[in-house]
Amino acid sequence: MDNPQSSFFDDQPIFILDHQTLEIVDINRAAVEFYGYSRDEFLAMSVYDLGEKYKRTELIDGLPDNKKSVDKIWVQHKKNGEKVYVQYTYHTFYHKNKPAKIAIAHDVSRLVEENKERRIEYPKFVTHESNFPLARIEWGADRRIKNWSEKAEELFGWREDEVVGWEDFLEKLIPADELEEARQNLANAIEEHKTHYSVEGKSLTKEGETIICEWYNSLVFDENDDLHSVHSLVTDITERKESQQLFRKLSEKSLVGVFLIQGGRFKYVNPRFAEIFGYDQQEIVDKFKPQELVHPDDQGLILANIEDRLSGNPEAEEEYEIKGITKGGRVIDASLYGSKTMYQGKPAIVGTLVDITKDKEIFRKYRSSVETFQNLFDSISDAVYIQDGDGRFLEVNSGAVDMYGYDQSFFIGKKPKALAAPGKVKLDEMQRRIKGAMNGEAQSFEWWGKRKNGEVFPQEVVISSGNYFGDEVVITIARDISERYDAEEQLRKNEEMFRQLFQNSPIPITLLDKRQEIRQVNEAFSDTFGYQTEEIEGLDLDQLIVPEEEKEEAHSISNAIFDGKTTFNSGKRLAKDGSYVDVLIYGVPVIVHGKTVAIFGTYVDITERKQAEEKVKKSLKEKEVLLAEIHHRVKNNLAVITGLLELQALNTSSDEAKDVLEISQMRVNSIALIHEKLYQNENLSEICLEQYLQELTDVILASMKPQESDIEVNLTIDPVELTINQAIPCGLILNEIITNSFKHAYPEKDEGTINIDVDRRDEDIYLSIVDDGIGIPQEIDLENPQSLGIKLIRTLSKQLNAEAEFSNANPGTKFALHFTLEK
């Protein structure tokens, strides 16, 4: 939904002015568009520079005195020379800890020109009154009126020219029986240096009519803390008093929220009621039914109770509890009181609601704390004493025993004198503090104690009132601060070291106060971002150097730091010259007495590192391409070796030599296939075992003469990635086993089945090759290999740090291999 207030402030020219000189401190976009000056041009001007000073234009002529109204109109000129008539509404406020005025400029040129032409009874100019409905009065320090708004004239009847400069005009505005109280209220506010206060009371109009008004008074003090002026905003609440009587009975019983229900909907809720449920008042009134703010379990209860109230059921409970649902979905506990009344001639329910969520939680925690009191009491490392009004110890914890070295029984019944260091403390002062704590005034101070061994030591002591098994007592907590005293001298030395570290650190550092405004930056910060402390002190750091797209994140990080958390993140920040700086950002809270009072922000310029990272990424990509090319060339070289072995086999007449060459060729092929998979894979250091085995068996099958046998190979393989260190020996082993199965397992038949299974269990690989051939000869032994193939399998298994075993599968042969994946 659009915000009409936001639209108004976007469309109306608005100035922030120095309170006395009316020099322009800031302007909005609408002022730039209306007058034609740039923001920098405005900041070098005052409102006087826009035209003729305080020229008054009479909009209404010839009216009776009791109707005549004079509006203050400024005759001004835009940058292009165009003449305009402008009326200002303004209010005093503090801007950067100094009195200032916010002024809204209303273009009344059309009204002035029309008035010149018509000269008829013209209605009072009230364009701004819809935006500023209160009467506004400005008093000088001498109690004389300096400014009297149109709304003030409308409310009280006097014109501005009648009251400006009138000495002690309060005697005319305030009835005699309330005049002294009004003067005293102002005197008290000045003495206490209040910036604002509000009162409610009777006021008199020019015609002598008594009305009831609320006064909202803002006090402005000059640089010497003397009163400069008083700004009063006044509203007539006479009619409202009648409606307040509706809530008199309720107000006597209400603790928090106030509501009025009529026609099944809320017709009124007070701000506290809305706050309890997380809404604004206007979000509830006339929009919500009572049951819509109640937990589903209690909706029937509240509807029945409303019905009982309206019907006058005498047995209905006046006060009961329900569970409510807030705007954010949180469940709360609430106590309700309601009664029937008449509102605008119709029956209604007026009532109060008290949020008792915290009360219930406190009660639960209290009950739990009672059950665990003794364990908690003794678990506290500080000394804890429970004392009566005279200071006698009723109970002490183990922390006190450890601190002083006495048995627990020593303390009971004694007074603090027994633990005091002679000559270091005033016992009558201790007794005074105990009495103060008994009266509800918490005490915090330092004290000197004496241990059983005679050692004197300082303590930090806190005394507060409490209740111990129904008796009023004081609870004293003492902490040994000997180390703190020893550290203070070192701390003073460290302060100077820290100051030099801050200024001379090569890392940019800024110190922010609790408002997140800059207090100091070091030289490295100035070198990196181009700002000196004196030119940015007091500015919001996030608004100064954080790019727009990162401001939301930066704001949440600042909030986290003020919650006491150290943060780290990276991002971009803006230098004074508009350039971006890549930085690592560390936010460190400065915590004093448990509260974050400041923030250190450190910035590590990583612009060069970012550039170096890009170079490294580019170099790494080049190396990956090179590595792929190496694998490709190794594969090609191995292919050449395979070809040479094949040529050699073709040119030999020895069958035994041909077998040896063919076996060697298959072994080289198994290695070449690994390098082929590596350069084809995005990951140049690992290959997929499933794909490799599939292609390896295809190569072996293709190398066998189809007429010799019809062997079927079945693969069941879990996903496994092998490094080249494991892939080569594993591939050679598989080549040996599968080739042997083809050649030797089926001497008497032309068909068979070889099953290859790879089972992965975490990082362990279990590989088995089972054929259904004639079985393994008894003389085959991995520990005592007779053939080159078995020796090769044994050697490769050791390279894998694997366990290998041949066994009979009945029928056939089983080879099992177990090894662990490299990390």
GIGI-V397717 format. One record per backbone hydrogen bond with DSSP energy under -1.0 kcal/mol. CO is the residue of the C=O (numbers start at 0). NH is the residue of the N-H. Records with the same first field share a line. If there is no record, write none. Layout:
CO: NH  NH
This chain:
2: 6
3: 7
4: 8
5: 9
6: 10
7: 11
12: 104
13: 27
14: 102
15: 24  25
16: 100
17: 21
21: 46
22: 17
25: 15
27: 31
28: 32
29: 33
30: 34
31: 35
34: 78
37: 41
38: 42
41: 44
44: 23
45: 48
46: 49
47: 50
49: 76
63: 66  67
73: 85
74: 51
75: 83
77: 80
81: 77
83: 75
84: 107
85: 73
86: 105
88: 103
90: 101
92: 99
97: 94
98: 18
99: 92
100: 16
101: 90
102: 14
103: 88
105: 86
107: 111
108: 112
109: 113
110: 114
111: 115
112: 116
113: 117
114: 118
127: 130  131
134: 233
135: 148
136: 231
137: 145  146
138: 229
139: 142
143: 139
144: 164
146: 137
148: 152
149: 153
150: 154
151: 155
152: 156
155: 205
158: 162
159: 163
162: 165
167: 170
168: 171  172
169: 173
172: 203
174: 177
177: 181
178: 182
179: 183
180: 184
181: 185
182: 186
183: 187
184: 188
185: 189
186: 190
187: 191
188: 193
194: 218
196: 216
198: 214
200: 212
202: 210
204: 207
208: 204
210: 202
211: 236
212: 200
213: 234
214: 198
215: 232
216: 196
217: 230
219: 227  228
221: 224
225: 221
228: 219
229: 138
230: 217
231: 136
232: 215
233: 134
234: 213
236: 240
238: 242
239: 243
242: 245
243: 246
244: 247
246: 250
247: 251
249: 252  253
256: 352
257: 269
258: 350
259: 266  267
260: 348
261: 264
264: 261
265: 285
267: 259
269: 273
270: 274
271: 275
272: 276
273: 278
276: 326
280: 283  284
283: 286  287
287: 265
288: 291
289: 292
290: 293
292: 324
294: 297
297: 301
298: 302
299: 303
300: 304
301: 305
302: 306
303: 307
304: 308
305: 309
306: 310
307: 312
312: 315
317: 337
319: 335
321: 333
322: 294
323: 331
325: 328
329: 325
331: 323
332: 355
333: 321
334: 353
335: 319
336: 351
338: 349
340: 347
342: 345
345: 342
347: 340
348: 260
349: 338
350: 258
351: 336
352: 256
353: 334
355: 359
356: 360
357: 361
358: 362
359: 363
360: 364
361: 365
362: 366
363: 367
364: 368
365: 369
366: 370
367: 371
371: 375
372: 376
373: 377
374: 378
382: 477
383: 396
384: 475
385: 393  394
386: 473
387: 390
391: 387
392: 412
394: 385
396: 400
397: 401
398: 402
399: 403
400: 404
403: 451
406: 409
410: 413
413: 392
414: 417
415: 418
418: 449
420: 423
425: 429
426: 430
427: 431
428: 432
429: 433
430: 434
431: 435
432: 436
433: 437
434: 438
435: 440
436: 439
442: 462
444: 460
446: 458
447: 420
448: 456
450: 453
454: 450
456: 448
457: 480
458: 446
459: 478
460: 444
461: 476
462: 442
463: 474
465: 472
467: 470
470: 467
472: 465
473: 386
474: 463
475: 384
476: 461
477: 382
478: 459
480: 484
481: 485
482: 486
483: 487
486: 490
487: 491
488: 492
489: 493
490: 494
491: 495
492: 496
493: 497
494: 498
495: 499
496: 500
497: 501
498: 502
499: 503
500: 504
507: 602
508: 521
509: 600
510: 518  519
511: 598
512: 515
515: 540
516: 512
517: 537
519: 510
521: 525
522: 526
523: 527
524: 528
525: 529
528: 575
532: 536
535: 538
538: 517
539: 543
540: 544
541: 545
544: 573
546: 549
547: 550
549: 553
550: 554
551: 555
552: 556
553: 557
554: 558
555: 559
556: 560
557: 561
559: 564
560: 563
566: 586
568: 584
570: 582
572: 580
574: 577
578: 574
580: 572
581: 605
582: 570
583: 603
584: 568
585: 601
586: 566
587: 599
589: 596  597
591: 594
594: 591
597: 589
598: 511
599: 587
600: 509
601: 585
603: 583
605: 609
606: 610
607: 611
608: 612
609: 613
610: 614
611: 615
612: 616
613: 617
614: 618
615: 619
616: 620
617: 621
618: 622
619: 623
620: 624
621: 625
622: 626
623: 627
624: 628
625: 629
626: 630
627: 631
628: 632
629: 633
630: 634
631: 635
632: 636
633: 637
634: 638
635: 639
636: 640
637: 641
638: 642
639: 643
640: 644
641: 645
642: 646
643: 647
644: 648
645: 649
646: 650
648: 651
653: 657
654: 658
655: 659
656: 660
657: 661
658: 662
659: 663
660: 664
661: 665
662: 666
663: 667
664: 668
665: 669
666: 670
667: 671
668: 672
670: 674
671: 675
672: 676
673: 677
674: 678
675: 679
686: 721
687: 691
688: 692
689: 693
690: 694
691: 695
692: 696
693: 697
694: 698
695: 699
696: 700
697: 701
698: 702
699: 703
704: 707
709: 751
711: 753
713: 755
715: 757
719: 688
721: 686
722: 726
723: 727
725: 729
726: 730
727: 731
728: 732
729: 733
730: 734
731: 735
732: 736
733: 737
734: 738
735: 739
736: 740
737: 741
738: 742
739: 743
740: 744
744: 773
749: 709
751: 711
753: 713
754: 769
755: 715
756: 767
757: 717
758: 765
760: 763
762: 820
763: 760
764: 818
765: 758
766: 816
767: 756
768: 814
769: 754
776: 779
786: 790
787: 791
788: 792
789: 793
790: 794
791: 795
792: 796
793: 797
794: 798
795: 799
796: 801
797: 800
802: 817
804: 815
806: 813
811: 808
812: 770
813: 806
814: 768
815: 804
816: 766
817: 802
818: 764
